[in-house]
Each structure stands twice: as structure tokens, then as C-alpha cells.
Amino acid sequence: MLVLDHVSKTFDAFTAVSDLYLEIPKGELFCFLGPNGAGKTTTIKMITGMLRPSTGRILIDGLDNQKNPVEAKRRVGFIPDTPYLYEKLSGREFMQFVGNLFHVSADRQRVATDKYFEIFGLTGAADQLIENYSHGMRQKLCFSAAFMHEPSLLVIDEPMVGLDPRSMRTLKNLLRDYCREGGTIFLSTHLLPVAEELGDRLGIITHSKVRFLGTTASLRATMAREGSLEDLFLELTEDGCTADLTSIAAPREETA
């Protein structure tokens, strides 16, 4: 569903992402992990079309996002870590605005708005101006809008920022249901317990290169020790570590 085909991005003499190759199939929740400055944000910006790769190509549902940018973007929902919203619109008006951008019919807009506002507890604030929303409410609105056009791929950067525990649980359930119904998720987070709980597979990037691809279980097996994902992540990304575990990359493990 999502293919990053030997993608690199350089800024003058600085390499932000180096020869990144990923294949993420339909229905997978893929967690992209790494320390600050590793190349995660640059990768997300290339997937969503905000940056052009220096080399390589990105395919979304078979479409090159540089050669077919509009059609590729129609298939993507994007949730940034800091939502930038039109504060003089109400939540309902913002949903209508997004629906119109994606040519969603008025009936589908109403259904989607009612559905996701109910899920996220925004119904009572639907007609309030966004400028009066808390950070958590803005994040919920951003998620609601991302689902408006029924995207095939969700690209999510730090989804839990500003959410209370109940909202976090609601969101986790929603993301798993989305994947079970055939959607694909590319999720970047610093919350390693969330990645361990939700991710079908992990990718760990540091110093512009992916060092590991696979499941948490395969990471433990390859590093030949038990431990939390946090322990293994810190060991793999510490300064001076040059281990490359990408050779164990495999499709997500099936669960009963």
C-alpha cells in the first residue's frame, strides 16, 4: 500500500534521510521510531508530499506521490503533532471545509461529522469556535477531519499529545478497527509503550538510516535478550551503536 523506494533527502551537505526502503502492506499499523533529529519528520513530510525526495520515489496505493500528487493525496489522511486549524470556524464548519476540499458529498459530511464527534465527545462543542477548544479537543477534531474522506492511508505524528487516558483508549480502538477494515497506518511516536501495544511492525531510524525493521518479538530475538521496547530502543539508538538489523525485516505477524 505504501512503498518508500530507496528514498533519500539531503539539504545542502546534510543528509536527513538516507536510502530508506519500506514496504507497508494494506491493513498494517506501522510504527516509525527514532530519537529527535533522526529523520522521522522529514520522512513524514515526503510521504505527505510536503517535501520532494532528493532520490527515490514514494508510492501510495501504486501512485507516485510526485508524478500524481493530487490523486495520491486523496488517499491520505494526515494528523500532525501540532494541529493548525482555522480558529474562527466552528468544529462543524471545519469538518465541512475539509469535506469540500475532498469533494465529499454533504450527506457523507454530516454522517462523518456526527459519527466522529460522537466517538471523540465533541458533539456538545460542534458549534463552538475552534479558538475556544483545548489542545486535546483540537487533536480530536484533527482526527475527525482526517477520517472525513475515508482515506486508505493515515499518516500520524505523535497521536496521543494532549489526550486524556479515556480519549487515548478510544483512539487506540479506532486505529485498530481502521486497520482491521483494511486501512493502513504510518505512525510516528516517542511513546514506546504505545508503539509496543499497537504496532504490527516497527521501524527504528537513527542518524538518517533505518537500523531495524520487524516486530518487537523479532527485535528481542535478534538482540538475544529480553527487555522492554524502551530498553532495546535505547540500546540500539545510543551514540556509537552501528548495528543494522534490517535484514530481519518481514511482513507483520498474523494473530489468531
N, C-alpha and C positions, 0 to 999 in steps of 0.2 A: 504493500500500500504506500509506504514511504521509503524511498531509496535515496541515500546520500552517496553518490558515486564518486569516490576519491576527491572529496571536496576540500579545498584549502582556501584560506583567506589571509592576505597579507596587507599590512598598512605600512607603506614605505619599506623599511628594513625589518619591521616587526611581523612575525608570523603568529596570528591569533588562533588559527585552526590549521592543522597540518594533515593532509591526506586522509581525511575522515571517510570511512566506508561503513555504512549501516544499511541493513535491510530490516524493516519493521513491518511484519505482516498484518493483514486485517484482523481486528479483534484483540490485538496485543496492547497491554499497558506497559510502555517502556519508560523507565526512569533514567534520566541523564544526570549524573552526579559529578561533582568536582569542586575543588576549592575556588575561592574568588580569583578571578583572572585566568582561569584555566581555559576558557573558550566557550563556555556554555551559552552566554548571552549572544555572542557572535553567531553561534550555530543556530540559535532560535531565530535571529534576525534574517539569516539566509533562508531558513525554511519558510518563513512567512513572507519573504520577498522584500524585506526592508533593506537588505544588503545583497549585492551581487557577488557570488563566489569568484575568487581570482582564478581558480581552476576547478574542474569537475562540474557536475550537474546534480540537480535535485529533482526527483520525480515524485509527484503526488498523484496517486491513482493513475500512474502511467503518463502523466503530463509533466513536461519540463516547465518548472515554475518561472524560467526566464523567457522561454520561447512562447509559452501560453500562460502569461501571468494572470489574466482575468479568470480564465476557466480553472486554473489551479487554485486561486484564492477562493473561488466559490465553494471549494470542497474543504476549506479550513475554517475552524473557529479558534480564535486566539484570546487567551486570558493572560495579560501581563501581570507582573508582580505589583505594580502601582497603576491602578486603573485611572485613566484620564477621561473624564466624562463631561458632557455639556451640562453645567450646573444649573442653568436657567431652564432646563427641561425637567418635567416630572419623570419619575421612573417609567410610567406608562408611555409617555411621549418619546422617551429614549428608545424603548422597545419598538415603537412604531417607526422611528427614524432608521434603526438598524434593519428592520424588516423591509422597509422601502429600498434601502441600499441593495439588498439581496433579492429584490423583486419577489418577496413573499406576499401572497395574497392577504387581503385584510382579514379574512376568516381565519387563516392559519396564524396570523399575527395575534389575534385575540385568543385563540386556543393556547398558543405557546406562552403568551403573557400570563394567562390565568394559571396554566399548569406550573410554570417555574416560580411564579410569585407565591403560589401556594406551597410548593416544596420548600422554598427558602424563607417563608414567613414574611414576605414583602407586601402581601395583599393590602394590609392596612396603610401602607406608605406609598401605594402605587401612584397617587395623585399629588404627593408632596414633591417639592423641588429637590433635585439631587444635591443642591448645596446644603440641604439640611440632613443629608444622610451621613451616618457614621462611616468609618473606613470599612467595617465589616459589611454594612449594607451595600456600599459601593461595590465591594468584591462580589457579593451575591448578585447584584444587578449585572455585573460584567459576565458572570457565568450564565445568567438567564439569557442575556443577549447573544452570547456565543452559541447557544443551542437553537436560537431562533430559526436559522436556515437549515437545520438538520445536517450539519457538516459530517463528512466522512472521517476527518482528522481533527482532533483537538490538540493544540499546542499550548501548554500551560507552564507558566513560570511562577513558582512559589505559590501554590493554590491556597494554602492554609493561613496566609498572612491576614491578621485581623479577625479571624473567625473564632467564635466561642466553641467549646467542646461539642455541643449538640449540633451546631452547624457543620463542624468538621466531620462528624459521623454521617450526617445527611449527605455531604458532598462525597465522601468515600463510597457510600452506597450508590449514589448516582453515577459515579465514574465506572464502578464495576458493572452496573447494569448497562451502561452505554457500550462497554466493550463486549459484554455477552450478546448484545444485539447487533454486533458487527462493526462497531466504531473502533477507531484506533487512537491511542493517546501517546503523545510525546510529552513527558512531564519532567521538568527540572525542579529540584528542591534541595534545600540544605537539611531538611528534616529526615534523617536517615531511618528512624523507625517507620515513618510514613512510606518511604521507598521500599523498606523490607516487607511491610504489610501488603502494599498494593501492587508492587511491580511484578510482572511476569518475567521480565529480564531487566538487567541493569547494564548501563554503560558508564564507565568511570574515566573521566578525562582529566589530565593534568599536564601543564606546560604545553598546551595545544595539541597533545596526542592522546588518543584513547588507549588506556592501559589494560582495560578489562571489558569483556562482553560476555554475558551469561547470567545465570541465576545466582542467588545468594548461596544456595547449596553448592553449586559448582565452584564458587569462589572459595568457600571453606575447604572443599576437597582439594583444589589446586594449591592453596596456600598451606595445606596439610595441618590445619589446626582449627579448633572451634573458636567461637567468639562472636560477639555481636557484629552486625554490619558496620557499626561505628568503629569498632576496633580494627576490623580488616581494612576499612576505608582509610583510616588514619595511617596505617602501616604502608598501604600501597601508594599514598599520595605524599608521604613525608619527603622532605628535601633529600636528594641523593639516591632515592629509590628509582631504579631504571627498569624494573620488571615489566614485561609485556605479556599479559595473559590473554590477549585477544585470540590466540589460536584455539581456545576452547569455546569460541562462540558457537551457539547452537540455537535453533528455534526454541520458543518458550516450551516449558514442560507442561504436558497435559495433566489436568487434575480430574479426579473422579467426579 
